[in-house]
Amino acid sequence: MLPARAMPLPTQDVSPDDPTLVCPGCRVHSDRGLELRSLTRRGALLVCECGRRYPVLDGVPLVMADPTQYVIGELGALIEGEVPLEVAEVLVETGPDDAPYARLLEHLSIYLDAHWGDRATPPPDGPAPRWPLEALAAKVAARAAAPVARAVELGCSVGRIVAALAAGATHVVGLDLHIGALRRARRLLAGEPLRYGRRVAGRHYAAAELTAGEHAVADHRVTWVCADALDPPLVPEQYDRVVALNLLDSVRRPRQLLSVLDGLCAPGGELLLSSPYAWQSAIVDESERFGGADPAAALCELLRSGHDLRARYDIEEQAELPWTLRKDARSAVSYQVHYLRARKLA
């Protein structure tokens, strides 16, 4: 894994116009800087000269330095195929609630509604708004007025923000650790209809369907990758717009995530970040929490000072925005998230 601190520029010749994926297994720091090897597609694999091979599932490469534990924990999501809803309910009806397939169905229900509820038939019911991502998506969509060559979103989930980024970027990379979400994101942005189960109560689901419609994006303009946001297989300083929405409190080391985002951002590029700072010990290391009672102010100070980063940032915009996750027909979890847009100073 790359260090949490600033990443030097790569010494290997990697085209800045190509969203090349690089091998995280042999990436090393030397006296020449950060040395990278790009991955090459061979059938259903991405391969590196070092001998490492990375599988491509439904057009989504799985690229991690050590995928062993991930494969063990997510085997169900890796090999699952779309099944009729009545079959899915039979598969989960005997429990427990935290079984892998039950967790997959719940996760997809929550985030497909959150990202695409305005495109779903029937629309989401219950206490959550019809389209919980609306306020954040509007902030990203507004940046299309300042088009860029390359954009990347870490923690892209089922892809609605990738679609918004594509309206203002030549090419977008969408990265997430949830292969089940990425498979559906790719299908949706390719213009395919998607059927899914919307959770009603417990392990009971109702059928829903959605399409991306006008938000579909040509396949050659998006690169999807299943990878760790703390160790992305991406070339540093190649992205003019770097996005991580509601991810800081969903990773073990949020300070390292900030360093990674900074490392990906090109000089003069911008960061789009948001978080409710809902720290949980089961997810975030205690030593990695920042800001005490005011993490938003602390984040702004970290960016302005450039502490442990490659550069300093100018905070160009801040807002407090709503974010709600529908759990089922009778429950939802609501947050207020701090959103900011920051410009990397050359």
CORPEGI-V990535 format. One record per backbone hydrogen bond with DSSP energy under -0.5 kcal/mol. CO is the residue of the C=O (numbers start at 1). NH is the residue of the N-H. If there is no record, write none. Layout:
co = [CO/CO]
nh = [NH/NH]
This chain:
co = [9/12/15/17/18/20/21/22/28/30/33/33/34/35/37/40/42/44/45/46/47/48/52/54/55/55/56/57/59/60/61/61/62/67/68/69/70/72/74/75/76/84/84/85/86/87/88/89/92/96/99/100/101/102/103/104/105/106/107/108/109/110/111/112/113/114/116/117/119/121/129/131/133/134/135/136/137/138/139/140/141/142/143/148/149/150/150/151/152/153/156/159/160/161/162/163/164/165/166/168/171/172/173/173/174/175/175/176/177/178/179/180/181/182/183/184/185/186/187/188/188/189/194/196/196/197/198/200/201/204/204/206/208/209/210/212/213/218/219/221/222/223/224/225/225/226/228/229/232/233/235/239/240/241/242/243/244/244/247/248/252/253/254/255/256/257/258/259/260/261/263/264/264/266/269/270/271/271/272/273/274/274/274/275/277/280/280/285/285/286/291/294/295/296/297/298/299/300/301/302/302/303/306/312/313/314/314/317/319/319/321/323/324/325/328/331/331/333/335/337/337/338/339/340/341/341/342/343/344]
nh = [34/14/18/19/20/235/39/24/35/33/30/35/11/28/23/47/45/56/42/54/40/51/48/46/57/62/58/60/61/57/63/226/64/71/72/73/74/75/78/79/80/87/88/89/90/91/92/93/95/99/103/104/105/106/107/108/109/110/111/112/113/114/115/116/117/133/119/120/211/209/132/134/137/138/139/140/141/142/143/143/144/145/146/170/171/240/241/173/243/175/159/163/164/165/166/167/167/168/169/148/151/223/153/175/225/155/156/227/179/182/183/184/185/186/187/188/189/190/192/191/212/217/210/198/208/199/206/329/204/200/201/198/196/121/194/215/216/221/222/172/224/174/61/176/227/63/231/232/234/22/238/266/270/152/272/154/246/274/250/251/285/257/258/259/260/261/262/263/264/265/237/238/239/269/344/242/273/342/244/340/246/247/248/338/279/283/284/288/289/289/294/298/299/300/301/302/303/304/305/306/307/313/309/345/315/316/343/341/321/339/337/335/326/333/331/327/328/325/323/321/339/275/319/273/316/317/271/314/268]
